[in-house]
């Protein structure tokens, strides 16, 4: 019996390794697709410098991770990394999520959006173009054009909630996933760096209201999953709380999970104490959302 157990313990990791390789082989290679095939509709004033990730001048594009092809078209999520509207955390708030979503049978579309540099309309236009492109290629990529959601972290959460509350009907996402999002633009409670990069140093009250996305929620705003830490000092929890309350007031489905510790910016990092809990909650929420 002891020998049999030892053999199993030796073989089991190999079986898992073989399964992982088989799954990886079954999933298509990621696709890199540039946005704005017909030319940019607006500018952040940085294009003339030439696109260069090292200089934080990102070329608007998407990287598409498709799950293994199934009979039924897959749902999809456009992922907006955070970075205070001054950088993009594309790994733990972007590409690192592809495996998780593919395991749920969901296509992960990681967005590289142009930083606003004070041009508030630029990031949201890139995110909406990512949704438009996903819909355009839906048949080719075997995704459901009516099942495309959006996800964002920190300032990327502000971008995702902007699209969820501002996009025209044909580009409105069907669900939103927000991790420790910036929501409010009131100088007393917002993340000051995100606010200044998006709206400039002295925005008007009208612009603050327009981009305080709790004030833009309507009956058409899509269902939301919100996760954050109660001890977040970078983006105050009141951002998520006000958005959650606005969603409930308008009859939108919303789930919010506040973990006692963890601070800000944990994304999919395994050293976040509640990493497994948040993944379990999100997995369950997605399953119920697509029933």
C-alpha positions as CSV (number, residue, x, y, z in Angstrom):
1,X,0.0,0.0,0.0
2,X,2.8,2.5,0.9
3,X,4.5,1.7,-2.3
4,X,1.3,2.4,-4.3
5,X,0.8,5.7,-2.5
6,X,4.4,6.7,-3.3
7,X,4.0,5.8,-6.9
8,X,0.7,7.8,-7.1
9,X,2.4,10.9,-5.5
10,X,5.2,10.6,-8.1
11,X,2.9,10.1,-11.1
12,X,0.2,12.7,-10.2
13,X,2.3,15.8,-10.8
14,X,3.3,14.4,-14.2
15,X,-0.4,13.8,-15.1
16,X,-1.1,17.4,-14.1
17,X,1.8,18.6,-16.2
18,X,0.6,16.6,-19.2
19,X,-2.9,18.0,-18.8
20,X,-1.6,21.5,-18.6
21,X,0.4,21.0,-21.8
22,X,-2.6,19.5,-23.6
23,X,-4.8,22.4,-22.5
24,X,-2.1,24.9,-23.7
25,X,-1.9,23.1,-27.0
26,X,-5.7,23.2,-27.4
27,X,-5.8,27.0,-26.8
28,X,-5.0,29.1,-29.8
29,X,-1.9,31.4,-29.7
30,X,-2.7,34.9,-28.6
31,X,-3.6,37.4,-31.3
32,X,-2.2,40.9,-31.4
33,X,-4.5,43.4,-33.1
34,X,-4.0,47.1,-33.5
35,X,-7.0,49.4,-32.9
36,X,-8.2,52.1,-35.2
37,X,-7.7,50.4,-38.5
38,X,-9.1,53.5,-40.2
39,X,-7.0,56.1,-38.3
40,X,-7.2,57.7,-34.8
41,X,-10.3,59.7,-34.0
42,X,-8.5,61.8,-31.4
43,X,-5.1,62.5,-30.0
44,X,-3.4,62.7,-26.6
45,X,-0.7,64.8,-28.1
46,X,2.0,62.1,-27.9
47,X,1.7,60.2,-31.2
48,X,4.3,62.3,-33.0
49,X,6.9,61.0,-30.5
50,X,6.5,57.5,-31.8
51,X,4.9,54.6,-29.8
52,X,7.3,53.3,-27.2
53,X,6.2,51.3,-24.1
54,X,9.3,52.2,-22.3
55,X,8.3,55.9,-22.6
56,X,4.7,55.0,-21.6
57,X,3.5,56.0,-25.0
58,X,1.4,53.0,-25.8
59,X,0.1,52.0,-29.2
60,X,-3.6,51.3,-28.9
61,X,-4.0,47.6,-29.4
62,X,-5.5,44.4,-27.9
63,X,-4.0,41.0,-27.2
64,X,-6.7,38.3,-27.6
65,X,-6.5,35.1,-25.6
66,X,-9.1,32.7,-26.9
67,X,-10.2,29.6,-25.0
68,X,-10.1,26.2,-26.7
69,X,-12.8,26.3,-29.4
70,X,-16.2,24.9,-28.3
71,X,-19.5,24.4,-30.1
72,X,-21.1,27.4,-28.3
73,X,-19.5,30.8,-28.8
74,X,-17.5,32.0,-25.8
75,X,-18.2,35.1,-23.7
76,X,-15.4,37.6,-23.7
77,X,-14.0,40.3,-21.4
78,X,-11.9,43.4,-22.3
79,X,-9.3,43.9,-19.6
80,X,-8.1,47.4,-18.8
81,X,-4.9,47.4,-16.7
82,X,-4.4,50.1,-14.1
83,X,-1.6,52.5,-13.6
84,X,-3.0,55.9,-12.5
85,X,-3.6,56.9,-16.1
86,X,0.2,57.4,-16.2
87,X,1.3,53.8,-16.9
88,X,-0.2,50.4,-17.6
89,X,0.3,47.4,-15.3
90,X,-0.1,45.0,-18.1
91,X,1.1,41.8,-16.3
92,X,-0.7,41.3,-13.0
93,X,-3.6,43.4,-14.1
94,X,-3.7,42.2,-17.7
95,X,-2.0,39.3,-19.4
96,X,-1.8,37.4,-16.1
97,X,-5.6,37.0,-16.1
98,X,-5.7,35.2,-19.5
99,X,-5.4,31.7,-18.0
100,X,-8.1,32.3,-15.4
101,X,-10.7,33.4,-17.9
102,X,-9.8,30.8,-20.5
103,X,-10.3,28.1,-17.8
104,X,-13.9,29.5,-17.5
105,X,-14.3,29.2,-21.3
106,X,-14.1,33.0,-21.6
107,X,-11.9,34.9,-24.1
108,X,-9.6,37.5,-22.4
109,X,-8.9,40.6,-24.5
110,X,-6.2,42.7,-22.8
111,X,-6.3,46.3,-23.9
112,X,-3.3,48.6,-24.3
113,X,-4.9,52.0,-24.2
114,X,-3.4,55.4,-24.9
115,X,-2.8,57.4,-21.7
116,X,-4.9,60.6,-21.6
117,X,-2.2,63.2,-21.0
118,X,-5.1,65.5,-20.1
119,X,-7.2,64.5,-23.1
120,X,-10.1,62.9,-21.2
121,X,-11.8,61.3,-24.2
122,X,-8.8,59.2,-25.4
123,X,-8.8,56.1,-23.0
124,X,-12.6,55.5,-23.3
125,X,-12.5,55.8,-27.1
126,X,-9.8,53.1,-27.2
127,X,-11.8,50.8,-24.8
128,X,-15.0,51.2,-26.8
129,X,-13.0,50.5,-30.0
130,X,-11.8,47.3,-28.4
131,X,-15.4,46.2,-27.9
132,X,-16.3,47.2,-31.5
133,X,-13.4,45.1,-32.8
134,X,-14.4,42.1,-30.7
135,X,-17.9,42.3,-32.1
136,X,-16.6,42.7,-35.6
137,X,-14.4,39.5,-35.3
138,X,-17.0,37.6,-33.2
139,X,-17.6,34.9,-35.8
140,X,-13.9,34.5,-36.6
141,X,-13.0,34.3,-32.9
142,X,-16.0,32.2,-31.9
143,X,-17.2,34.7,-29.3
144,X,-20.7,35.9,-28.5
145,X,-21.1,39.5,-29.6
146,X,-23.8,39.9,-27.0
147,X,-21.6,38.6,-24.2
148,X,-18.7,41.0,-24.1
149,X,-17.9,42.5,-20.7
150,X,-15.2,44.8,-19.4
151,X,-12.8,44.6,-16.5
152,X,-10.5,47.2,-14.9
153,X,-8.2,47.8,-12.1
154,X,-7.7,51.1,-10.2
155,X,-7.6,53.8,-13.0
156,X,-8.4,51.0,-15.4
157,X,-11.4,50.4,-13.2
158,X,-12.3,54.0,-13.8
159,X,-12.0,53.4,-17.5
160,X,-14.1,50.2,-17.3
161,X,-16.8,52.0,-15.3
162,X,-16.7,54.9,-17.7
163,X,-17.4,52.6,-20.6
164,X,-20.1,50.8,-18.6
165,X,-21.9,54.1,-17.9
166,X,-21.0,56.3,-21.0
167,X,-20.9,53.9,-24.0
168,X,-23.6,54.0,-26.6
169,X,-26.1,51.1,-26.6
170,X,-24.3,49.2,-29.4
171,X,-21.0,49.2,-27.4
172,X,-22.2,48.9,-23.9
173,X,-20.6,45.9,-22.2
174,X,-22.9,43.2,-20.8
175,X,-21.1,43.0,-17.5
176,X,-18.3,44.9,-15.6
177,X,-15.6,43.6,-13.2
178,X,-13.9,46.3,-11.1
179,X,-10.9,45.8,-8.8
180,X,-10.2,48.6,-6.4
181,X,-11.6,51.1,-8.9
182,X,-11.2,54.8,-9.1
183,X,-14.8,56.0,-9.5
184,X,-15.1,59.5,-8.1
185,X,-13.5,62.7,-9.4
186,X,-14.1,64.9,-6.3
187,X,-10.7,66.1,-5.2
188,X,-11.4,65.2,-1.6
189,X,-11.9,61.5,-2.3
190,X,-10.5,60.6,-5.7
191,X,-7.0,59.3,-6.5
192,X,-5.4,62.6,-7.3
193,X,-2.9,61.3,-9.8
194,X,-5.6,59.6,-11.9
195,X,-7.8,62.8,-11.8
196,X,-5.0,65.1,-12.9
197,X,-3.8,62.9,-15.7
198,X,-7.4,62.5,-17.0
199,X,-8.9,65.9,-16.4
200,X,-5.9,68.2,-15.8
201,X,-5.1,70.1,-12.7
202,X,-8.1,72.4,-12.6
203,X,-11.1,70.6,-14.1
204,X,-14.5,72.2,-14.1
205,X,-17.3,71.0,-11.9
206,X,-19.1,69.8,-15.0
207,X,-16.1,67.6,-16.0
208,X,-15.8,66.3,-12.4
209,X,-19.5,65.3,-12.5
210,X,-19.2,63.7,-16.0
211,X,-16.4,61.4,-14.9
212,X,-17.7,60.7,-11.4
213,X,-19.2,57.5,-12.7
214,X,-21.4,56.9,-9.7
215,X,-23.4,59.9,-11.0
216,X,-23.7,58.3,-14.5
217,X,-25.3,55.1,-13.5
218,X,-28.7,54.5,-15.2
219,X,-31.2,51.6,-15.4
220,X,-29.2,50.4,-18.4
221,X,-25.8,50.1,-16.6
222,X,-24.6,46.4,-16.7
223,X,-24.2,44.1,-13.7
224,X,-21.0,44.6,-11.7
225,X,-18.6,42.6,-9.6
226,X,-16.5,44.8,-7.4
227,X,-13.5,43.7,-5.2
228,X,-11.3,45.8,-3.0
229,X,-9.4,46.0,0.3
230,X,-10.8,47.9,3.3
231,X,-7.4,49.2,4.1
232,X,-6.7,50.6,0.6
233,X,-5.0,54.0,1.1
234,X,-4.3,54.7,-2.5
235,X,-8.0,54.6,-3.8
236,X,-10.4,55.1,-0.9
237,X,-13.0,52.4,-0.5
238,X,-15.7,55.1,-0.7
239,X,-15.2,55.0,-4.5
240,X,-16.4,51.4,-4.7
241,X,-19.1,51.9,-2.1
242,X,-20.7,54.9,-3.8
243,X,-20.7,53.1,-7.1
244,X,-22.2,50.0,-5.6
245,X,-25.0,52.0,-3.9
246,X,-25.7,53.8,-7.2
247,X,-26.1,50.5,-9.0
248,X,-28.5,49.2,-6.4
249,X,-30.5,52.4,-6.5
250,X,-31.0,51.9,-10.3
251,X,-31.9,48.3,-10.0
252,X,-28.6,47.0,-11.4
253,X,-27.3,43.6,-10.2
254,X,-24.1,44.2,-8.1
255,X,-21.8,42.2,-5.9
256,X,-19.1,43.8,-3.7
257,X,-16.4,42.0,-1.8
258,X,-14.3,44.0,0.7
259,X,-11.3,42.1,2.1
260,X,-9.9,43.4,5.4
261,X,-6.3,43.8,4.3
262,X,-4.3,43.9,1.2
263,X,-4.0,47.6,0.3
264,X,-4.0,48.5,-3.3
265,X,-2.9,47.0,-6.6
266,X,-2.8,43.3,-5.9
267,X,-4.4,42.1,-9.2
268,X,-3.8,38.4,-9.6
269,X,-0.7,38.3,-7.4
270,X,-0.6,35.1,-5.3
271,X,1.0,37.0,-2.3
272,X,-2.3,38.8,-1.8
273,X,-3.7,37.0,1.3
274,X,-7.2,36.7,-0.2
275,X,-6.1,35.8,-3.7
276,X,-7.9,32.4,-3.7
277,X,-11.0,33.9,-2.1
278,X,-11.4,36.6,-4.7
279,X,-10.9,34.1,-7.6
280,X,-13.5,31.8,-6.1
281,X,-16.0,34.6,-5.7
282,X,-15.4,35.8,-9.2
283,X,-15.6,32.3,-10.7
284,X,-18.9,31.8,-9.0
285,X,-20.3,35.2,-10.0
286,X,-19.3,34.6,-13.7
287,X,-21.0,31.2,-13.6
288,X,-24.3,32.7,-12.3
289,X,-24.1,35.7,-14.7
290,X,-24.0,33.3,-17.7
291,X,-26.7,30.9,-16.6
